[in-house]
Amino acid sequence: MIEKVWTRDFTLLVVSNFLMCCAYYSLISTLPVYISSNLHAANSVVGLVMACYTIAAVLIRPAVGFGLDRLGRRTILLLSLILYALIFNIYLLAISVFILTLVRFAHGLTWGMTTTSNSTFAGDIIPGRKRGEGFGYFGISTTLGMAIGPLIGSFILQYGGFNAMFISGSLISIVSMACAAGIRYSDYRIKTRTARFTWRHALEPTAIIPSLNLIVIIFTYGGLLSFVTLYGRETGMRNPSVFFFIYALGVISSRFVAGKSLDRKGPRWIIGICLSLLIIGFPMLALWHTQTGYYLSAIVLGIGNGVVFPSFQTMVNNMVDSSHRGAANSTIFIAVDIGMGLGMVLIGIIAQYFSLQTAFLFCSGICVLGLLLFFTVTLPHYSSHRIGI
């Protein structure tokens, strides 16, 4: 029997995730500019406000991972998408940095619920022998959202203002929820149904080492995501938001190749190559102050980052069975949130007291550390804990 990745349920899940990410990234590229120009906040404050989103996601993920494994998948995913859509409308009340911070925190809670839920279900329905390929395709839906979302946000902001952008985000998220509602959730069977929360059931021990490694790497992504548009404006780029689109092209191109390679050959060389590209890409961004350098660095960084998260996610899912998959995905996403949050805050502080150029050079050094940790600690751990598929 031929195992298919592109089933009806997987297609609906990919479309739902794509729409959810479009809504998310329509804000992430415009809010830093809004906070800086309209609310007159410093770069360090911008980083703190943006980081509230990921801090909230970190706090909610352990409970979500527990619920997915011990209570079930469907209700948690659909409820989280409904709340995610509704909170977009509350941005209309954010007339100060303090209120905006509270709204971002609440929205971050729902983001933590949705991303943990849909990734866990992706792990359920993707065939085990094609998990690298499947998570690569699933990640492309996130990347397409990252590419198209900022363009949607910029377009609506230009012609309709922030209120129209918030309402549009809510409508897009409602369509995402409708797609998720059409998925059949009968494949997963709860082995142990309990309502008692314990940390042993909320976090997956075998996922901790790769998750710690991922924190180091994703740190640089958090700083890049929050400040590359401001950096483009500082260095005189005519349309700095195009960086996200070109970056996304690099991510997508890498994922079409990397997933199948990961399934056949394992993570050693594919992750090693991509981390090396990050080490090269950040100095290109920091030191090559031309349109060519700015956009070429987007491609290099996109190819590098495009493989990192789905590869680590595949590794974590390959080390657990279905009854621990919610906790495993919760653990890996907590690492993403912590890394991005730290990156947003610390890169903002470095930019405030030194410069964004210095901050991006610092990111290159962090990627060197991530590469060393991968080969010396994470890869041996994965080899010894990978289960048969």
C-alpha positions as CSV (number, residue, x, y, z in Angstrom):
1,M,0.0,0.0,0.0
2,I,1.4,3.4,-1.0
3,E,1.4,5.9,1.8
4,K,0.1,9.3,0.7
5,V,1.1,12.6,2.4
6,W,-1.5,14.7,0.6
7,T,-4.8,13.3,1.9
8,R,-8.0,15.2,2.3
9,D,-7.4,15.8,6.0
10,F,-3.8,16.9,5.5
11,T,-4.8,19.3,2.7
12,L,-7.5,20.9,5.0
13,L,-5.0,21.2,7.8
14,V,-2.4,22.9,5.6
15,V,-5.0,25.4,4.3
16,S,-6.1,26.1,7.8
17,N,-2.6,26.7,9.0
18,F,-1.8,28.9,6.0
19,L,-4.7,31.2,6.7
20,M,-3.9,31.4,10.4
21,C,-0.3,32.3,9.6
22,C,-1.4,34.9,7.0
23,A,-3.4,36.6,9.8
24,Y,-0.5,36.4,12.2
25,Y,2.2,37.7,9.8
26,S,-0.1,40.5,8.6
27,L,0.5,42.1,12.0
28,I,4.1,41.1,12.8
29,S,5.6,43.1,10.0
30,T,3.5,46.3,10.7
31,L,3.1,46.4,14.5
32,P,6.8,47.2,15.2
33,V,6.5,50.2,12.9
34,Y,3.2,51.3,14.5
35,I,4.6,51.0,18.0
36,S,7.7,52.9,17.1
37,S,6.1,55.7,15.0
38,N,2.5,56.1,16.4
39,L,3.1,55.2,20.0
40,H,6.7,56.7,20.0
41,A,8.3,53.7,21.8
42,A,12.0,52.9,21.7
43,N,13.4,49.8,20.0
44,S,13.8,48.0,23.4
45,V,10.1,48.6,24.1
46,V,9.2,47.4,20.7
47,G,11.0,44.1,21.4
48,L,9.3,43.7,24.8
49,V,5.8,44.3,23.3
50,M,6.4,41.8,20.5
51,A,7.9,39.3,23.0
52,C,4.7,39.3,25.1
53,Y,3.1,37.2,22.4
54,T,5.7,34.4,22.7
55,I,5.8,34.6,26.5
56,A,2.1,33.9,26.6
57,A,2.5,31.0,24.2
58,V,5.2,29.5,26.5
59,L,2.9,29.7,29.5
60,I,0.0,27.9,27.7
61,R,1.7,25.2,25.8
62,P,2.3,22.7,28.6
63,A,-1.4,22.6,29.4
64,V,-2.2,22.3,25.7
65,G,0.2,19.4,25.2
66,F,-1.4,17.7,28.2
67,G,-4.9,18.3,26.9
68,L,-4.1,17.0,23.4
69,D,-2.7,13.7,24.7
70,R,-5.1,13.1,27.6
71,L,-8.4,14.8,26.5
72,G,-8.3,14.8,22.7
73,R,-7.4,16.9,19.7
74,R,-10.6,18.4,18.0
75,T,-12.1,20.6,20.7
76,I,-8.8,22.2,21.7
77,L,-7.9,23.1,18.1
78,L,-11.3,24.5,17.2
79,L,-11.7,26.5,20.4
80,S,-8.3,28.0,20.0
81,L,-9.0,29.1,16.5
82,I,-12.3,30.7,17.5
83,L,-10.5,32.7,20.3
84,Y,-7.7,33.5,18.0
85,A,-10.1,35.1,15.5
86,L,-12.0,37.1,18.1
87,I,-9.0,38.7,19.7
88,F,-8.0,40.4,16.5
89,N,-11.0,42.7,17.1
90,I,-9.7,43.7,20.5
91,Y,-6.7,45.4,18.9
92,L,-9.2,48.1,18.0
93,L,-9.1,49.2,21.7
94,A,-5.3,49.3,21.9
95,I,-4.7,53.0,22.2
96,S,-1.5,52.8,24.3
97,V,1.6,50.6,24.7
98,F,0.2,49.1,27.9
99,I,-3.1,48.1,26.4
100,L,-1.4,46.8,23.2
101,T,0.9,44.7,25.4
102,L,-2.2,43.1,27.2
103,V,-3.8,42.3,23.9
104,R,-0.6,40.8,22.5
105,F,-0.3,38.6,25.6
106,A,-3.9,37.3,25.2
107,H,-3.4,36.7,21.5
108,G,-0.2,34.9,22.3
109,L,-2.1,32.4,24.5
110,T,-4.3,31.5,21.5
111,W,-1.3,31.2,19.2
112,G,0.3,28.8,21.6
113,M,-2.9,26.7,21.6
114,T,-3.4,26.7,17.8
115,T,0.2,25.9,16.7
116,T,0.6,23.1,19.2
117,S,-2.7,21.6,18.2
118,N,-2.4,21.6,14.5
119,S,1.2,20.4,14.5
120,T,0.3,17.5,16.8
121,F,-2.5,16.5,14.5
122,A,-0.1,16.8,11.5
123,G,2.1,14.3,13.3
124,D,-0.9,12.0,13.6
125,I,-1.9,12.0,9.9
126,I,1.5,12.1,8.2
127,P,2.8,8.6,7.4
128,G,5.8,7.8,9.7
129,R,8.2,7.0,6.9
130,K,7.4,10.4,5.2
131,R,7.3,12.5,8.3
132,G,10.2,14.7,7.2
133,E,8.6,15.3,3.9
134,G,5.1,15.9,5.4
135,F,6.4,18.4,8.1
136,G,8.3,20.1,5.3
137,Y,5.1,20.6,3.3
138,F,3.2,21.6,6.5
139,G,5.9,24.2,7.2
140,I,5.6,25.6,3.7
141,S,2.0,26.6,4.6
142,T,3.5,28.6,7.5
143,T,6.1,30.1,5.2
144,L,3.6,31.1,2.5
145,G,1.7,32.8,5.3
146,M,4.9,34.6,6.3
147,A,5.4,35.7,2.7
148,I,1.8,36.8,1.9
149,G,0.8,38.0,5.3
150,P,3.1,41.1,5.4
151,L,2.0,42.0,1.9
152,I,-1.7,41.7,2.9
153,G,-1.0,43.7,6.1
154,S,0.9,46.5,4.3
155,F,-1.8,46.7,1.6
156,I,-4.7,46.9,4.0
157,L,-2.8,49.3,6.3
158,Q,-2.1,51.6,3.3
159,Y,-5.6,51.7,2.0
160,G,-7.8,51.0,5.0
161,G,-5.7,51.7,8.1
162,F,-5.0,49.6,11.2
163,N,-8.7,49.0,12.1
164,A,-9.4,47.4,8.7
165,M,-6.3,45.3,9.1
166,F,-7.4,43.9,12.5
167,I,-10.9,43.1,11.2
168,S,-9.5,41.4,8.1
169,G,-7.2,39.3,10.4
170,S,-10.3,38.2,12.3
171,L,-12.2,37.2,9.1
172,I,-9.2,35.3,7.7
173,S,-8.9,33.4,11.0
174,I,-12.6,32.4,10.9
175,V,-12.1,30.8,7.5
176,S,-9.1,29.0,9.0
177,M,-11.3,27.6,11.7
178,A,-13.9,26.5,9.1
179,C,-11.3,24.4,7.3
180,A,-10.1,22.8,10.6
181,A,-13.7,22.0,11.4
182,G,-13.9,19.8,8.2
183,I,-11.0,17.6,9.3
184,R,-11.8,14.0,10.4
185,Y,-10.2,13.4,13.9
186,S,-10.9,9.7,14.2
187,D,-7.3,8.5,13.7
188,Y,-6.0,9.2,17.2
189,R,-7.2,7.1,20.1
190,I,-6.6,8.4,23.7
191,K,-4.8,5.7,25.6
192,T,-5.1,7.3,29.1
193,R,-8.0,9.7,29.7
194,T,-7.4,11.9,32.8
195,A,-8.3,15.4,33.9
196,R,-5.3,15.7,36.3
197,F,-2.5,18.0,35.0
198,T,1.0,16.8,35.7
199,W,4.3,18.2,34.3
200,R,5.3,14.6,33.4
201,H,2.4,14.5,31.0
202,A,2.8,18.1,29.7
203,L,6.4,18.0,28.6
204,E,8.3,15.2,26.8
205,P,11.7,14.4,28.4
206,T,13.2,13.0,25.2
207,A,12.4,16.3,23.4
208,I,14.3,18.5,25.9
209,I,17.8,18.3,24.5
210,P,16.8,19.1,20.8
211,S,14.5,21.8,22.2
212,L,17.4,23.5,24.1
213,N,19.5,23.4,20.9
214,L,16.6,25.0,19.0
215,I,16.3,27.8,21.6
216,V,19.8,28.9,20.7
217,I,19.1,28.9,16.9
218,I,15.6,30.4,17.0
219,F,17.0,33.3,19.1
220,T,18.4,34.7,15.9
221,Y,15.1,34.3,14.1
222,G,13.2,36.3,16.7
223,G,15.5,39.2,16.3
224,L,15.4,39.0,12.6
225,L,11.6,38.9,12.4
226,S,11.1,41.9,14.7
227,F,13.8,44.2,13.5
228,V,14.7,43.5,9.8
229,T,12.0,46.0,8.6
230,L,13.3,48.8,10.8
231,Y,16.9,47.9,9.8
232,G,15.9,48.2,6.1
233,R,14.4,51.6,6.8
234,E,17.6,52.7,8.6
235,T,19.8,51.6,5.7
236,G,17.7,53.2,3.0
237,M,15.9,50.3,1.5
238,R,13.0,51.4,-0.7
239,N,10.6,48.6,0.2
240,P,12.0,46.7,3.2
241,S,8.9,44.6,3.7
242,V,9.8,42.7,0.5
243,F,12.5,41.1,2.6
244,F,9.8,38.8,4.0
245,F,8.7,37.7,0.5
246,I,12.2,36.9,-0.7
247,Y,13.0,35.2,2.6
248,A,9.9,33.1,2.2
249,L,11.0,32.0,-1.3
250,G,14.3,30.8,0.1
251,V,12.4,28.9,2.9
252,I,10.0,27.2,0.4
253,S,12.8,26.2,-2.0
254,S,14.7,24.5,0.7
255,R,11.7,22.6,2.1
256,F,10.8,21.0,-1.2
257,V,14.3,19.3,-1.1
258,A,15.2,19.0,2.6
259,G,12.2,17.0,3.8
260,K,12.8,14.0,1.5
261,S,16.5,14.2,2.2
262,L,15.9,14.1,6.0
263,D,13.7,11.0,5.6
264,R,16.3,9.2,3.6
265,K,19.6,10.3,5.1
266,G,18.8,11.7,8.5
267,P,19.4,15.2,9.9
268,R,23.2,15.4,10.1
269,W,24.2,17.0,6.9
270,I,21.0,18.9,6.0
271,I,21.0,20.8,9.4
272,G,24.7,21.3,9.3
273,I,24.6,22.9,5.9
274,C,21.6,25.1,6.8
275,L,23.2,26.4,10.1
276,S,26.3,27.2,8.1
277,L,24.1,29.4,5.8
278,L,22.8,31.3,8.8
279,I,26.3,31.9,10.0
280,I,27.1,33.5,6.6
281,G,23.7,35.2,6.0
282,F,23.7,37.5,9.1
283,P,27.0,39.2,8.3
284,M,25.8,39.7,4.7
285,L,22.7,41.5,6.1
286,A,24.8,43.5,8.6
287,L,27.7,44.5,6.3
288,W,26.4,44.7,2.7
289,H,24.3,47.9,2.8
290,T,22.8,47.8,-0.7
291,Q,19.5,46.5,-2.2
292,T,21.4,43.5,-3.6
293,G,23.0,42.7,-0.2
294,Y,19.7,43.1,1.7
295,Y,17.7,40.9,-0.6
296,L,20.4,38.3,-1.2
297,S,20.8,37.9,2.5
298,A,17.1,37.2,2.7
299,I,17.5,34.3,0.3
300,V,20.5,32.8,2.2
301,L,18.8,33.3,5.6
302,G,15.5,31.9,4.2
303,I,17.2,28.7,2.9
304,G,19.0,28.3,6.3
305,N,16.0,28.8,8.5
306,G,13.7,26.9,6.2
307,V,15.1,23.6,7.2
308,V,15.9,24.1,10.9
309,F,12.5,24.0,12.6
310,P,10.7,21.2,10.5
311,S,13.9,19.1,10.9
312,F,13.9,19.5,14.6
313,Q,10.2,18.9,14.7
314,T,10.6,15.7,12.7
315,M,13.3,14.5,15.0
316,V,11.2,15.1,18.1
317,N,8.2,13.3,16.6
318,N,10.4,10.4,15.6
319,M,11.4,9.9,19.2
320,V,7.8,9.4,20.6
321,D,4.6,7.4,20.0
322,S,1.2,9.0,19.4
323,S,0.3,9.1,23.1
324,H,3.2,11.5,23.8
325,R,3.0,13.5,20.6
326,G,1.1,16.4,22.1
327,A,3.7,16.8,24.9
328,A,6.5,16.5,22.4
329,N,5.2,19.2,20.1
330,S,4.4,21.3,23.2
331,T,8.0,21.0,24.3
332,I,9.5,21.9,20.9
333,F,7.2,24.9,20.5
334,I,8.0,26.1,23.9
335,A,11.6,26.2,22.8
336,V,10.6,28.2,19.7
337,D,8.7,30.7,21.9
338,I,11.5,31.1,24.4
339,G,14.1,31.5,21.7
340,M,12.0,34.0,19.7
341,G,11.1,35.9,22.9
342,L,14.7,36.2,24.0
343,G,15.8,37.2,20.5
344,M,13.2,40.0,20.3
345,V,14.1,41.4,23.7
346,L,17.9,41.0,23.6
347,I,18.3,42.1,20.0
348,G,16.2,45.1,20.8
349,I,18.5,45.9,23.8
350,I,21.7,45.5,21.7
351,A,20.2,47.7,19.0
352,Q,19.3,50.3,21.6
353,Y,22.8,50.5,23.1
354,F,24.9,49.7,20.0
355,S,23.2,49.2,16.6
356,L,21.1,46.7,14.6
357,Q,24.2,46.0,12.6
358,T,26.0,44.9,15.7
359,A,23.0,42.8,16.8
360,F,22.9,40.9,13.5
361,L,26.6,40.2,13.7
362,F,26.0,38.8,17.2
363,C,23.3,36.5,15.7
364,S,25.9,34.9,13.5
365,G,28.0,34.0,16.5
366,I,24.9,32.5,18.2
367,C,24.4,30.3,15.1
368,V,28.0,29.0,15.5
369,L,27.1,27.9,19.0
370,G,23.9,26.2,17.8
371,L,25.9,24.3,15.2
372,L,28.4,23.0,17.8
373,L,25.6,21.9,20.1
374,F,23.9,20.1,17.3
375,F,26.9,17.9,16.4
376,T,28.2,17.3,19.9
377,V,24.9,16.9,21.9
378,T,21.7,16.8,19.9
379,L,22.6,14.4,17.1
380,P,24.0,11.6,19.5
381,H,20.8,12.0,21.6
382,Y,18.6,11.6,18.6
383,S,20.4,8.6,17.4
384,S,20.0,6.8,20.7
385,H,16.3,7.7,21.2
386,R,14.8,7.4,17.7
387,I,12.1,4.8,17.7
388,G,11.2,2.4,14.8
389,I,8.6,3.8,12.3
